[in-house]
């Protein structure tokens, strides 16, 4: 079924994304997860503080046939210097190694456990930092 509210175009900038309600909704979902997990709070930046910048990245989630099923946005910290045409659109997420998955499944089979699959949207938000990070 075709959803008229899902955009097939991935915006290059926030300015473009803000002109489309579906992308605004995707951005709001990301911000709601930040608020729900209490990962940040708004404060005044200290004068001598090192500040990292952030960037919105927009992606379409596709089904097996390549149809757009969902618009997804992520707010990322710019901890790199991308170069247009080389690595500008790359982003990385930590994933489990195949060996780890195999060991896990072997243990589950050995113990006759039941396994459920789920999509964890914001697992990276649960890490603890010892230092203060200022983002802009």
PyMOL commands that place a pseudoatom at each C-alpha (Angstrom):
pseudoatom trace, name=CA, resn=UNK, resi=1, chain=A, elem=C, hetatm=0, pos=[0.000, 0.000, 0.000]
pseudoatom trace, name=CA, resn=UNK, resi=2, chain=A, elem=C, hetatm=0, pos=[1.369, 3.417, -0.970]
pseudoatom trace, name=CA, resn=UNK, resi=3, chain=A, elem=C, hetatm=0, pos=[1.542, 6.007, 1.790]
pseudoatom trace, name=CA, resn=UNK, resi=4, chain=A, elem=C, hetatm=0, pos=[1.175, 9.571, 0.492]
pseudoatom trace, name=CA, resn=UNK, resi=5, chain=A, elem=C, hetatm=0, pos=[2.764, 11.009, 3.626]
pseudoatom trace, name=CA, resn=UNK, resi=6, chain=A, elem=C, hetatm=0, pos=[6.108, 9.277, 3.153]
pseudoatom trace, name=CA, resn=UNK, resi=7, chain=A, elem=C, hetatm=0, pos=[8.648, 11.228, 1.130]
pseudoatom trace, name=CA, resn=UNK, resi=8, chain=A, elem=C, hetatm=0, pos=[10.831, 9.330, -1.331]
pseudoatom trace, name=CA, resn=UNK, resi=9, chain=A, elem=C, hetatm=0, pos=[13.366, 12.158, -1.383]
pseudoatom trace, name=CA, resn=UNK, resi=10, chain=A, elem=C, hetatm=0, pos=[16.000, 12.289, 1.361]
pseudoatom trace, name=CA, resn=UNK, resi=11, chain=A, elem=C, hetatm=0, pos=[16.591, 15.957, 2.165]
pseudoatom trace, name=CA, resn=UNK, resi=12, chain=A, elem=C, hetatm=0, pos=[20.166, 17.236, 2.133]
pseudoatom trace, name=CA, resn=UNK, resi=13, chain=A, elem=C, hetatm=0, pos=[19.553, 19.986, 4.702]
pseudoatom trace, name=CA, resn=UNK, resi=14, chain=A, elem=C, hetatm=0, pos=[17.361, 20.713, 7.710]
pseudoatom trace, name=CA, resn=UNK, resi=15, chain=A, elem=C, hetatm=0, pos=[15.898, 23.697, 5.854]
pseudoatom trace, name=CA, resn=UNK, resi=16, chain=A, elem=C, hetatm=0, pos=[14.552, 21.382, 3.142]
pseudoatom trace, name=CA, resn=UNK, resi=17, chain=A, elem=C, hetatm=0, pos=[13.339, 18.801, 5.708]
pseudoatom trace, name=CA, resn=UNK, resi=18, chain=A, elem=C, hetatm=0, pos=[11.384, 21.423, 7.636]
pseudoatom trace, name=CA, resn=UNK, resi=19, chain=A, elem=C, hetatm=0, pos=[9.218, 22.009, 4.548]
pseudoatom trace, name=CA, resn=UNK, resi=20, chain=A, elem=C, hetatm=0, pos=[7.834, 18.446, 4.700]
pseudoatom trace, name=CA, resn=UNK, resi=21, chain=A, elem=C, hetatm=0, pos=[5.573, 17.325, 7.552]
pseudoatom trace, name=CA, resn=UNK, resi=22, chain=A, elem=C, hetatm=0, pos=[6.757, 13.694, 7.395]
pseudoatom trace, name=CA, resn=UNK, resi=23, chain=A, elem=C, hetatm=0, pos=[10.391, 14.703, 7.925]
pseudoatom trace, name=CA, resn=UNK, resi=24, chain=A, elem=C, hetatm=0, pos=[9.415, 17.094, 10.728]
pseudoatom trace, name=CA, resn=UNK, resi=25, chain=A, elem=C, hetatm=0, pos=[7.613, 14.181, 12.370]
pseudoatom trace, name=CA, resn=UNK, resi=26, chain=A, elem=C, hetatm=0, pos=[10.705, 11.965, 11.984]
pseudoatom trace, name=CA, resn=UNK, resi=27, chain=A, elem=C, hetatm=0, pos=[12.868, 14.688, 13.572]
pseudoatom trace, name=CA, resn=UNK, resi=28, chain=A, elem=C, hetatm=0, pos=[10.394, 15.089, 16.427]
pseudoatom trace, name=CA, resn=UNK, resi=29, chain=A, elem=C, hetatm=0, pos=[10.439, 11.327, 17.089]
pseudoatom trace, name=CA, resn=UNK, resi=30, chain=A, elem=C, hetatm=0, pos=[14.231, 11.467, 17.431]
pseudoatom trace, name=CA, resn=UNK, resi=31, chain=A, elem=C, hetatm=0, pos=[14.054, 14.431, 19.823]
pseudoatom trace, name=CA, resn=UNK, resi=32, chain=A, elem=C, hetatm=0, pos=[11.321, 12.701, 21.844]
pseudoatom trace, name=CA, resn=UNK, resi=33, chain=A, elem=C, hetatm=0, pos=[13.640, 9.701, 22.349]
pseudoatom trace, name=CA, resn=UNK, resi=34, chain=A, elem=C, hetatm=0, pos=[16.358, 12.039, 23.627]
pseudoatom trace, name=CA, resn=UNK, resi=35, chain=A, elem=C, hetatm=0, pos=[13.902, 13.576, 26.070]
pseudoatom trace, name=CA, resn=UNK, resi=36, chain=A, elem=C, hetatm=0, pos=[12.437, 10.226, 27.132]
pseudoatom trace, name=CA, resn=UNK, resi=37, chain=A, elem=C, hetatm=0, pos=[15.904, 8.815, 27.854]
pseudoatom trace, name=CA, resn=UNK, resi=38, chain=A, elem=C, hetatm=0, pos=[17.047, 12.026, 29.556]
pseudoatom trace, name=CA, resn=UNK, resi=39, chain=A, elem=C, hetatm=0, pos=[20.257, 12.149, 27.528]
pseudoatom trace, name=CA, resn=UNK, resi=40, chain=A, elem=C, hetatm=0, pos=[20.659, 15.893, 27.516]
pseudoatom trace, name=CA, resn=UNK, resi=41, chain=A, elem=C, hetatm=0, pos=[19.608, 19.093, 29.123]
pseudoatom trace, name=CA, resn=UNK, resi=42, chain=A, elem=C, hetatm=0, pos=[19.787, 22.622, 27.819]
pseudoatom trace, name=CA, resn=UNK, resi=43, chain=A, elem=C, hetatm=0, pos=[22.381, 24.765, 29.585]
pseudoatom trace, name=CA, resn=UNK, resi=44, chain=A, elem=C, hetatm=0, pos=[24.389, 27.875, 28.894]
pseudoatom trace, name=CA, resn=UNK, resi=45, chain=A, elem=C, hetatm=0, pos=[27.772, 27.043, 27.400]
pseudoatom trace, name=CA, resn=UNK, resi=46, chain=A, elem=C, hetatm=0, pos=[30.771, 27.914, 29.523]
pseudoatom trace, name=CA, resn=UNK, resi=47, chain=A, elem=C, hetatm=0, pos=[33.095, 30.487, 27.985]
pseudoatom trace, name=CA, resn=UNK, resi=48, chain=A, elem=C, hetatm=0, pos=[36.101, 28.145, 27.714]
pseudoatom trace, name=CA, resn=UNK, resi=49, chain=A, elem=C, hetatm=0, pos=[34.138, 24.980, 26.938]
pseudoatom trace, name=CA, resn=UNK, resi=50, chain=A, elem=C, hetatm=0, pos=[34.868, 22.895, 23.862]
pseudoatom trace, name=CA, resn=UNK, resi=51, chain=A, elem=C, hetatm=0, pos=[31.661, 22.626, 21.833]
pseudoatom trace, name=CA, resn=UNK, resi=52, chain=A, elem=C, hetatm=0, pos=[30.889, 19.948, 19.237]
pseudoatom trace, name=CA, resn=UNK, resi=53, chain=A, elem=C, hetatm=0, pos=[28.397, 20.584, 16.493]
pseudoatom trace, name=CA, resn=UNK, resi=54, chain=A, elem=C, hetatm=0, pos=[25.524, 18.354, 15.436]
pseudoatom trace, name=CA, resn=UNK, resi=55, chain=A, elem=C, hetatm=0, pos=[24.048, 17.365, 12.104]
pseudoatom trace, name=CA, resn=UNK, resi=56, chain=A, elem=C, hetatm=0, pos=[20.713, 15.901, 11.035]
pseudoatom trace, name=CA, resn=UNK, resi=57, chain=A, elem=C, hetatm=0, pos=[20.904, 12.898, 8.704]
pseudoatom trace, name=CA, resn=UNK, resi=58, chain=A, elem=C, hetatm=0, pos=[17.822, 11.799, 6.793]
pseudoatom trace, name=CA, resn=UNK, resi=59, chain=A, elem=C, hetatm=0, pos=[17.254, 8.323, 5.390]
pseudoatom trace, name=CA, resn=UNK, resi=60, chain=A, elem=C, hetatm=0, pos=[14.383, 6.376, 3.866]
pseudoatom trace, name=CA, resn=UNK, resi=61, chain=A, elem=C, hetatm=0, pos=[13.719, 2.906, 5.270]
pseudoatom trace, name=CA, resn=UNK, resi=62, chain=A, elem=C, hetatm=0, pos=[12.875, 0.473, 2.482]
pseudoatom trace, name=CA, resn=UNK, resi=63, chain=A, elem=C, hetatm=0, pos=[11.053, -2.835, 2.309]
pseudoatom trace, name=CA, resn=UNK, resi=64, chain=A, elem=C, hetatm=0, pos=[12.288, -5.900, 0.372]
pseudoatom trace, name=CA, resn=UNK, resi=65, chain=A, elem=C, hetatm=0, pos=[10.965, -4.504, -2.914]
pseudoatom trace, name=CA, resn=UNK, resi=66, chain=A, elem=C, hetatm=0, pos=[12.677, -1.139, -2.429]
pseudoatom trace, name=CA, resn=UNK, resi=67, chain=A, elem=C, hetatm=0, pos=[9.525, 0.785, -1.547]
pseudoatom trace, name=CA, resn=UNK, resi=68, chain=A, elem=C, hetatm=0, pos=[9.846, 3.544, 1.041]
pseudoatom trace, name=CA, resn=UNK, resi=69, chain=A, elem=C, hetatm=0, pos=[8.054, 2.452, 4.224]
pseudoatom trace, name=CA, resn=UNK, resi=70, chain=A, elem=C, hetatm=0, pos=[9.321, 5.062, 6.673]
pseudoatom trace, name=CA, resn=UNK, resi=71, chain=A, elem=C, hetatm=0, pos=[11.291, 8.273, 6.907]
pseudoatom trace, name=CA, resn=UNK, resi=72, chain=A, elem=C, hetatm=0, pos=[14.031, 8.191, 9.539]
pseudoatom trace, name=CA, resn=UNK, resi=73, chain=A, elem=C, hetatm=0, pos=[16.091, 11.045, 10.908]
pseudoatom trace, name=CA, resn=UNK, resi=74, chain=A, elem=C, hetatm=0, pos=[19.092, 10.913, 13.218]
pseudoatom trace, name=CA, resn=UNK, resi=75, chain=A, elem=C, hetatm=0, pos=[20.762, 13.726, 15.102]
pseudoatom trace, name=CA, resn=UNK, resi=76, chain=A, elem=C, hetatm=0, pos=[24.494, 13.011, 15.020]
pseudoatom trace, name=CA, resn=UNK, resi=77, chain=A, elem=C, hetatm=0, pos=[27.488, 14.641, 16.628]
pseudoatom trace, name=CA, resn=UNK, resi=78, chain=A, elem=C, hetatm=0, pos=[29.987, 15.895, 14.081]
pseudoatom trace, name=CA, resn=UNK, resi=79, chain=A, elem=C, hetatm=0, pos=[33.115, 14.176, 15.244]
pseudoatom trace, name=CA, resn=UNK, resi=80, chain=A, elem=C, hetatm=0, pos=[34.664, 14.085, 11.824]
pseudoatom trace, name=CA, resn=UNK, resi=81, chain=A, elem=C, hetatm=0, pos=[35.425, 16.204, 8.759]
pseudoatom trace, name=CA, resn=UNK, resi=82, chain=A, elem=C, hetatm=0, pos=[33.566, 14.705, 5.794]
pseudoatom trace, name=CA, resn=UNK, resi=83, chain=A, elem=C, hetatm=0, pos=[34.556, 15.619, 2.275]
pseudoatom trace, name=CA, resn=UNK, resi=84, chain=A, elem=C, hetatm=0, pos=[31.945, 16.080, -0.443]
pseudoatom trace, name=CA, resn=UNK, resi=85, chain=A, elem=C, hetatm=0, pos=[32.115, 13.193, -2.918]
pseudoatom trace, name=CA, resn=UNK, resi=86, chain=A, elem=C, hetatm=0, pos=[34.289, 11.001, -0.651]
pseudoatom trace, name=CA, resn=UNK, resi=87, chain=A, elem=C, hetatm=0, pos=[32.605, 10.243, 2.678]
pseudoatom trace, name=CA, resn=UNK, resi=88, chain=A, elem=C, hetatm=0, pos=[30.005, 12.995, 3.002]
pseudoatom trace, name=CA, resn=UNK, resi=89, chain=A, elem=C, hetatm=0, pos=[26.973, 10.704, 3.255]
pseudoatom trace, name=CA, resn=UNK, resi=90, chain=A, elem=C, hetatm=0, pos=[28.567, 7.959, 5.355]
pseudoatom trace, name=CA, resn=UNK, resi=91, chain=A, elem=C, hetatm=0, pos=[27.432, 7.286, 8.891]
pseudoatom trace, name=CA, resn=UNK, resi=92, chain=A, elem=C, hetatm=0, pos=[28.233, 4.360, 11.108]
pseudoatom trace, name=CA, resn=UNK, resi=93, chain=A, elem=C, hetatm=0, pos=[26.306, 2.503, 13.777]
pseudoatom trace, name=CA, resn=UNK, resi=94, chain=A, elem=C, hetatm=0, pos=[27.721, -0.133, 16.068]
pseudoatom trace, name=CA, resn=UNK, resi=95, chain=A, elem=C, hetatm=0, pos=[26.444, -3.591, 15.195]
pseudoatom trace, name=CA, resn=UNK, resi=96, chain=A, elem=C, hetatm=0, pos=[26.988, -7.049, 16.630]
pseudoatom trace, name=CA, resn=UNK, resi=97, chain=A, elem=C, hetatm=0, pos=[29.692, -9.121, 14.995]
pseudoatom trace, name=CA, resn=UNK, resi=98, chain=A, elem=C, hetatm=0, pos=[28.493, -12.246, 13.202]
pseudoatom trace, name=CA, resn=UNK, resi=99, chain=A, elem=C, hetatm=0, pos=[30.672, -14.398, 15.482]
pseudoatom trace, name=CA, resn=UNK, resi=100, chain=A, elem=C, hetatm=0, pos=[28.906, -12.956, 18.551]
pseudoatom trace, name=CA, resn=UNK, resi=101, chain=A, elem=C, hetatm=0, pos=[25.495, -13.719, 17.076]
pseudoatom trace, name=CA, resn=UNK, resi=102, chain=A, elem=C, hetatm=0, pos=[26.535, -17.303, 16.292]
pseudoatom trace, name=CA, resn=UNK, resi=103, chain=A, elem=C, hetatm=0, pos=[27.857, -17.873, 19.826]
pseudoatom trace, name=CA, resn=UNK, resi=104, chain=A, elem=C, hetatm=0, pos=[24.659, -16.402, 21.272]
pseudoatom trace, name=CA, resn=UNK, resi=105, chain=A, elem=C, hetatm=0, pos=[22.432, -18.617, 19.123]
pseudoatom trace, name=CA, resn=UNK, resi=106, chain=A, elem=C, hetatm=0, pos=[24.499, -21.715, 19.914]
pseudoatom trace, name=CA, resn=UNK, resi=107, chain=A, elem=C, hetatm=0, pos=[24.123, -21.018, 23.638]
pseudoatom trace, name=CA, resn=UNK, resi=108, chain=A, elem=C, hetatm=0, pos=[20.376, -20.418, 23.223]
pseudoatom trace, name=CA, resn=UNK, resi=109, chain=A, elem=C, hetatm=0, pos=[19.998, -23.718, 21.340]
pseudoatom trace, name=CA, resn=UNK, resi=110, chain=A, elem=C, hetatm=0, pos=[22.060, -25.554, 23.969]
pseudoatom trace, name=CA, resn=UNK, resi=111, chain=A, elem=C, hetatm=0, pos=[19.918, -24.192, 26.828]
pseudoatom trace, name=CA, resn=UNK, resi=112, chain=A, elem=C, hetatm=0, pos=[16.686, -24.535, 24.825]
pseudoatom trace, name=CA, resn=UNK, resi=113, chain=A, elem=C, hetatm=0, pos=[15.825, -20.861, 25.383]
pseudoatom trace, name=CA, resn=UNK, resi=114, chain=A, elem=C, hetatm=0, pos=[13.272, -18.961, 23.333]
pseudoatom trace, name=CA, resn=UNK, resi=115, chain=A, elem=C, hetatm=0, pos=[14.625, -16.029, 21.282]
pseudoatom trace, name=CA, resn=UNK, resi=116, chain=A, elem=C, hetatm=0, pos=[12.734, -12.908, 20.222]
pseudoatom trace, name=CA, resn=UNK, resi=117, chain=A, elem=C, hetatm=0, pos=[13.902, -10.335, 17.701]
pseudoatom trace, name=CA, resn=UNK, resi=118, chain=A, elem=C, hetatm=0, pos=[13.301, -6.639, 18.217]
pseudoatom trace, name=CA, resn=UNK, resi=119, chain=A, elem=C, hetatm=0, pos=[14.468, -3.348, 16.802]
pseudoatom trace, name=CA, resn=UNK, resi=120, chain=A, elem=C, hetatm=0, pos=[16.198, -1.248, 19.439]
pseudoatom trace, name=CA, resn=UNK, resi=121, chain=A, elem=C, hetatm=0, pos=[15.778, 2.341, 18.323]
pseudoatom trace, name=CA, resn=UNK, resi=122, chain=A, elem=C, hetatm=0, pos=[17.987, 4.172, 20.775]
pseudoatom trace, name=CA, resn=UNK, resi=123, chain=A, elem=C, hetatm=0, pos=[20.358, 1.765, 22.481]
pseudoatom trace, name=CA, resn=UNK, resi=124, chain=A, elem=C, hetatm=0, pos=[23.234, 4.201, 22.015]
pseudoatom trace, name=CA, resn=UNK, resi=125, chain=A, elem=C, hetatm=0, pos=[21.448, 6.712, 24.254]
pseudoatom trace, name=CA, resn=UNK, resi=126, chain=A, elem=C, hetatm=0, pos=[21.943, 4.540, 27.328]
pseudoatom trace, name=CA, resn=UNK, resi=127, chain=A, elem=C, hetatm=0, pos=[25.716, 4.911, 27.643]
pseudoatom trace, name=CA, resn=UNK, resi=128, chain=A, elem=C, hetatm=0, pos=[27.132, 6.769, 30.645]
pseudoatom trace, name=CA, resn=UNK, resi=129, chain=A, elem=C, hetatm=0, pos=[29.664, 9.566, 30.157]
pseudoatom trace, name=CA, resn=UNK, resi=130, chain=A, elem=C, hetatm=0, pos=[32.020, 10.704, 32.879]
pseudoatom trace, name=CA, resn=UNK, resi=131, chain=A, elem=C, hetatm=0, pos=[32.795, 14.025, 31.262]
pseudoatom trace, name=CA, resn=UNK, resi=132, chain=A, elem=C, hetatm=0, pos=[30.538, 16.911, 30.281]
pseudoatom trace, name=CA, resn=UNK, resi=133, chain=A, elem=C, hetatm=0, pos=[30.007, 17.330, 26.552]
pseudoatom trace, name=CA, resn=UNK, resi=134, chain=A, elem=C, hetatm=0, pos=[28.654, 20.559, 25.119]
pseudoatom trace, name=CA, resn=UNK, resi=135, chain=A, elem=C, hetatm=0, pos=[26.825, 20.339, 21.812]
pseudoatom trace, name=CA, resn=UNK, resi=136, chain=A, elem=C, hetatm=0, pos=[25.559, 23.104, 19.579]
for i in range(1, 136): cmd.bond("trace and resi %d" % i, "trace and resi %d" % (i + 1))
show_as sticks, trace
zoom trace
